[in-house]
Amino acid sequence: MYWRLDDLGNWLAVFHPSDPDGRRLLDSLLACDVLDLDDFLTTPITMDTTSKLLNTLAAGKAKEPRSSPPNSAQSIGTNQSTPL
């Protein structure tokens, strides 16, 4: 699943934890095998949104069965910035 970080951040920012649409979005993030976050760490997002995103990523890792192969679910951060 591909998301630009600022777009995902905007979606996460408007959903309340009890909102069914927000829950479906978080569930889809947890269910995907690969989450590609474009412009990761180069796009400013709020602390609340950062918390929601990192908690979601951590929850996805925690749900992996112990018998799953290494790196069976992955999160990938990408950007097109020139290296410093």
N, C-alpha and C positions, 0 to 999 in steps of 0.2 A: 504494500500500500504506500503510495507517495503522497506526501503533504509538504507544502511550503510551511515553514515554521510559523511565519506571521499569520497565515490563514488559519492554521490549526489553533494557534494562540487566540485568535479572534473568536473562533467557535467555542473554545473552552471557556473564554472569559464571559460569554453571555449565558452559559448554562449553569443553573443551580444544581447542586448534587442530587436533589430529589426530582429534577426534571426528566421525564421519560425520554425525551429526545437526546438530552445530554448523556443519559445512561446508555442509550443505544450507540452513541458515538464512542464512548469509552469502551463499551463491549466490543465494538468493531476493531478498535485499536488493540485490545487484548487478544482478539482472535486471529489477527493477521500473523503470517509467518515471518514477514520482513516489513519493517516500518522504515521507510526512507524519508528522513526529515531534511529537506533542502534548506540551506542557509542556517544550519544549526550553529548556535553560539555566535552568529554574526548579526542576528536580528533581535532587537530589543523586545522583550515581553515582560509583563508584570510579574512580581514575585508570586502572586496567587496563581497565575497561569503556569509559571515555572513549576510550582509545587504540584499542581494537578498533573502536569505532563510527566514529571519525574516519578511521582507516585504511581501513575499508570504504567510507566515503563518497568518500574520495580515490581508491580503486581503481575505483569506479564511474565517476568522472569521467575517469580515465585510459583506460578501455576505450572511451569514445565515439570513433567514427571521425571523422577530421578533416573528412569531408564531411557530417557530420550538422549539421542546422540548430542555431543557437544555442539553448541551454536545452532541448535535446531530452530530457535526463534531468535531473530536478530533485529536490532535497531541500528540504523545507519544514519549518521549525520553527514551532510554534504554541503559544500559551498563552492562558489566559483571565484573566490577572492584570490588575488595574487599573494603568494606566500611572502612573509616579511623577511 
